[in-house]
Each structure stands twice: as structure tokens, then as C-alpha cells.
Amino acid sequence: MSEPSYEELKARLSELEKQQGTRRTGSLEFKVGEKGGVSVYGLGRFPVTLYYEQWNRLLEAGERLRQFLEDNKSKLKLKE
């Protein structure tokens, strides 16, 4: 296997910078894993993975979660 050329390395670096740039924008990505769970990428360092029923339970509790977050905002660490 030969060494990549300067142009190939430059193209690869450009591709990686584009991928990293999309992560910084806060965009979320969803993927279905091998075991049937749905993973959300882009929230933090690691993906959040739940199964169908768990996502539905979480979504149904959305309003309660929002209220809980507001009620406890003073205790939470917030990014500024």
C-alpha cells in the first residue's frame, strides 16, 4: 500500500473539517443501531440511545420535563 499524496491528504483533511464543523452547529443526527435502538448524536460526547417505547415515554413526558427543568433551573449547570 503506497503513501497517500499531498492532494489526497489535503482532500481528506477538508472532509474531516466539514464533518467536525457540522457537529459544532448543534445539529442532531438519529441512527438505528443493530439491536433496534435509536441513538441521538450531537447532544454531548456520547450518543443517547433508547428503544422505541422509551422514546415514546420520554416524548409523552415532555411538558413535565420542561416544567421540571424550569423549576430547578437555579440548581442546574447552564452553558453561557
Residue frames as a rotation matrix with the C-alpha (Angstrom) as fourth column:
MET 1
0.581 0.814 0.000 0.00
0.814 -0.581 0.000 0.00
0.000 0.000 -1.000 0.00
SER 2
-0.309 -0.749 0.586 1.52
0.743 -0.575 -0.343 3.33
0.594 0.330 0.734 -1.07
GLU 3
-0.644 -0.004 -0.765 1.64
0.582 -0.652 -0.487 6.57
-0.496 -0.758 0.422 0.86
PRO 4
0.483 0.849 0.215 -1.23
0.820 -0.353 -0.450 8.98
-0.306 0.394 -0.867 0.11
SER 5
-0.272 -0.550 0.789 -0.33
0.791 -0.595 -0.142 12.01
0.548 0.586 0.597 -1.99
TYR 6
-0.943 -0.118 -0.312 -0.36
0.274 -0.808 -0.521 15.55
-0.191 -0.577 0.794 -0.67
GLU 7
-0.686 0.726 -0.043 -3.57
-0.579 -0.510 0.636 16.25
0.440 0.461 0.771 -2.60
GLU 8
-0.080 0.645 -0.760 -5.26
0.227 0.754 0.616 13.15
0.971 -0.123 -0.207 -1.15
LEU 9
-0.493 -0.176 -0.852 -4.28
0.859 0.053 -0.509 14.16
0.135 -0.983 0.125 2.38
LYS 10
-0.989 0.120 -0.084 -5.49
-0.111 -0.988 -0.106 17.70
-0.096 -0.096 0.991 1.78
ALA 11
-0.406 0.887 -0.220 -8.85
-0.443 0.020 0.896 16.44
0.799 0.462 0.385 0.48
ARG 12
-0.083 0.327 -0.941 -9.23
0.625 0.753 0.207 14.11
0.776 -0.571 -0.267 3.46
LEU 13
-0.789 -0.257 -0.558 -8.43
0.604 -0.495 -0.625 16.92
-0.116 -0.830 0.546 5.90
SER 14
-0.858 0.513 0.044 -11.01
-0.463 -0.806 0.368 19.13
0.224 0.295 0.929 4.23
GLU 15
-0.147 0.817 -0.558 -13.61
-0.080 0.552 0.830 16.35
0.986 0.166 -0.016 4.51
LEU 16
-0.256 -0.022 -0.967 -12.87
0.864 0.443 -0.239 15.83
0.434 -0.896 -0.094 8.21
GLU 17
-0.968 -0.111 -0.225 -13.09
0.200 -0.881 -0.428 19.57
-0.151 -0.459 0.876 8.92
LYS 18
-0.560 0.829 -0.018 -16.52
-0.534 -0.345 0.772 19.68
0.634 0.441 0.636 7.25
GLN 19
0.015 0.548 -0.836 -17.72
0.383 0.769 0.511 16.76
0.924 -0.328 -0.199 9.38
GLN 20
-0.524 -0.277 -0.805 -16.43
0.849 -0.103 -0.518 18.37
0.061 -0.955 0.289 12.56
GLY 21
-0.984 0.146 0.101 -17.99
-0.139 -0.987 0.077 21.68
0.111 0.062 0.992 11.56
THR 22
-0.228 0.962 -0.149 -21.45
-0.238 0.093 0.967 20.12
0.944 0.256 0.208 11.33
ARG 23
-0.040 0.178 -0.983 -21.14
0.816 0.573 0.070 18.80
0.576 -0.800 -0.168 14.86
ARG 24
-0.832 -0.376 -0.409 -20.36
0.548 -0.670 -0.501 22.25
-0.085 -0.641 0.763 16.24
THR 25
-0.762 0.566 0.315 -23.54
-0.280 -0.726 0.629 23.73
0.584 0.391 0.711 14.84
GLY 26
-0.679 0.511 0.527 -25.63
-0.565 0.093 -0.820 21.74
-0.468 -0.855 0.225 17.29
SER 27
-0.003 0.698 -0.716 -27.34
-0.917 0.284 0.280 19.66
0.399 0.657 0.639 14.65
LEU 28
-0.073 0.093 0.993 -28.66
-0.665 0.737 -0.118 16.33
-0.743 -0.669 0.008 15.84
GLU 29
-0.421 -0.051 -0.905 -28.35
-0.778 0.533 0.332 13.04
0.465 0.845 -0.264 13.99
PHE 30
0.280 0.592 0.755 -30.52
-0.807 0.572 -0.149 9.97
-0.520 -0.568 0.638 14.51
LYS 31
-0.428 -0.424 -0.798 -29.43
-0.769 0.635 0.075 6.42
0.475 0.645 -0.598 13.76
VAL 32
0.767 0.613 0.192 -30.96
-0.637 0.689 0.344 3.00
0.078 -0.386 0.919 14.30
GLY 33
-0.231 -0.913 0.336 -28.48
-0.943 0.296 0.155 0.59
-0.241 -0.281 -0.929 15.86
GLU 34
-0.696 -0.161 -0.700 -28.02
-0.450 0.857 0.250 -3.12
0.560 0.489 -0.669 15.24
LYS 35
-0.897 0.330 -0.293 -30.17
0.441 0.660 -0.608 -4.03
-0.007 -0.675 -0.738 18.25
GLY 36
-0.143 0.924 0.355 -33.04
0.818 -0.091 0.567 -1.75
0.556 0.371 -0.743 17.21
GLY 37
0.157 0.149 -0.976 -32.36
0.792 -0.610 0.034 1.20
-0.590 -0.778 -0.213 19.49
VAL 38
0.654 0.065 0.753 -32.46
0.557 -0.715 -0.422 4.79
0.511 0.696 -0.504 18.27
SER 39
-0.054 -0.775 -0.630 -29.35
0.938 -0.255 0.233 6.83
-0.341 -0.579 0.741 19.01
VAL 40
0.942 0.255 0.217 -29.19
0.306 -0.920 -0.247 10.62
0.136 0.299 -0.945 19.04
TYR 41
-0.048 -0.998 -0.049 -25.82
0.998 -0.049 0.027 12.11
-0.029 -0.048 0.998 18.23
GLY 42
-0.283 -0.181 0.942 -24.91
0.448 -0.893 -0.037 15.74
0.848 0.411 0.333 18.86
LEU 43
0.793 0.590 0.153 -26.14
0.116 -0.392 0.913 16.25
0.598 -0.706 -0.380 22.41
GLY 44
0.710 -0.614 0.344 -22.82
-0.576 -0.226 0.785 15.56
-0.405 -0.756 -0.515 24.06
ARG 45
-0.281 -0.948 -0.149 -19.70
-0.906 0.211 0.368 13.50
-0.318 0.238 -0.918 23.79
PHE 46
-0.952 0.005 0.306 -21.59
0.049 0.989 0.137 10.19
-0.302 0.146 -0.942 23.62
PRO 47
-0.615 0.783 -0.091 -24.86
-0.281 -0.110 0.953 9.33
0.736 0.612 0.287 21.88
VAL 48
-0.521 0.604 0.603 -28.10
-0.685 0.126 -0.717 8.86
-0.509 -0.787 0.349 23.80
THR 49
-0.747 0.226 -0.625 -29.68
-0.351 0.665 0.659 5.52
0.565 0.712 -0.417 22.88
LEU 50
-0.495 0.688 0.530 -33.18
-0.545 0.229 -0.806 4.39
-0.676 -0.688 0.262 23.81
TYR 51
-0.859 0.307 0.410 -35.65
0.483 0.753 0.448 1.90
-0.171 0.583 -0.795 22.38
TYR 52
-0.612 0.656 0.442 -38.93
0.250 -0.370 0.895 2.82
0.750 0.658 0.063 20.67
GLU 53
0.360 0.820 -0.445 -41.08
0.693 0.084 0.716 2.51
0.625 -0.566 -0.538 23.78
GLN 54
-0.047 -0.472 -0.880 -38.61
0.921 -0.361 0.145 4.54
-0.387 -0.804 0.452 25.85
TRP 55
-0.936 -0.271 0.223 -38.55
0.345 -0.831 0.437 7.38
0.067 0.486 0.871 23.33
ASN 56
-0.228 0.934 0.276 -42.34
0.296 -0.204 0.933 7.46
0.928 0.294 -0.230 23.32
ARG 57
0.415 0.336 -0.846 -42.47
0.890 0.044 0.454 7.59
0.190 -0.941 -0.281 27.13
LEU 58
-0.478 -0.690 -0.544 -39.94
0.749 -0.643 0.158 10.41
-0.459 -0.332 0.824 27.15
LEU 59
-0.872 0.186 0.454 -41.83
0.223 -0.674 0.704 12.36
0.437 0.715 0.546 24.48
GLU 60
0.138 0.982 -0.129 -45.10
0.540 0.034 0.841 11.95
0.830 -0.186 -0.525 26.37
ALA 61
0.437 -0.058 -0.898 -43.41
0.878 -0.190 0.440 13.38
-0.195 -0.980 -0.032 29.47
GLY 62
-0.264 -0.646 0.716 -42.02
0.820 -0.541 -0.186 16.35
0.508 0.538 0.673 27.51
GLU 63
0.265 0.435 0.861 -44.17
-0.031 -0.888 0.459 19.01
0.964 -0.148 -0.222 29.15
ARG 64
0.984 0.062 -0.168 -43.46
0.156 0.161 0.975 17.64
0.088 -0.985 0.149 32.65
LEU 65
0.221 -0.975 -0.028 -39.72
0.972 0.218 0.093 17.59
-0.085 -0.048 0.995 31.83
ARG 66
-0.200 -0.247 0.948 -39.83
0.481 -0.868 -0.125 21.22
0.854 0.431 0.293 30.66
GLN 67
0.669 0.526 0.525 -41.61
-0.203 -0.549 0.810 22.24
0.715 -0.649 -0.261 33.85
PHE 68
0.841 -0.424 -0.335 -39.12
0.524 0.489 0.697 20.29
-0.132 -0.762 0.634 35.98
LEU 69
-0.093 -0.926 0.366 -36.20
0.955 -0.187 -0.232 21.99
0.283 0.327 0.902 34.23
GLU 70
-0.010 0.159 0.987 -37.71
0.088 -0.983 0.160 25.44
0.996 0.088 -0.005 34.80
ASP 71
0.893 0.430 0.130 -38.48
-0.107 -0.078 0.991 24.68
0.437 -0.899 -0.023 38.45
ASN 72
0.750 -0.653 -0.108 -34.89
0.479 0.422 0.770 23.51
-0.457 -0.629 0.629 39.05
LYS 73
0.744 -0.436 0.506 -33.06
0.364 -0.370 -0.855 25.95
0.560 0.820 -0.117 36.78
SER 74
0.661 -0.489 0.569 -31.22
-0.682 -0.707 0.184 27.57
0.312 -0.510 -0.801 39.69
LYS 75
0.530 -0.437 0.727 -29.67
-0.397 0.629 0.668 24.18
-0.749 -0.643 0.160 40.61
LEU 76
0.797 -0.128 0.590 -28.64
0.512 0.664 -0.546 23.27
-0.322 0.737 0.594 37.07
LYS 77
-0.273 -0.910 -0.312 -25.33
0.237 -0.378 0.895 23.95
-0.932 0.171 0.319 35.39
LEU 78
0.797 0.588 0.135 -26.05
0.327 -0.233 -0.916 26.06
-0.507 0.774 -0.379 32.30
LYS 79
-0.251 -0.827 0.503 -23.77
0.948 -0.106 0.300 26.85
-0.195 0.552 0.811 29.38
GLU 80
0.356 0.355 -0.864 -23.44
0.296 -0.920 -0.257 30.54
-0.887 -0.164 -0.433 28.80
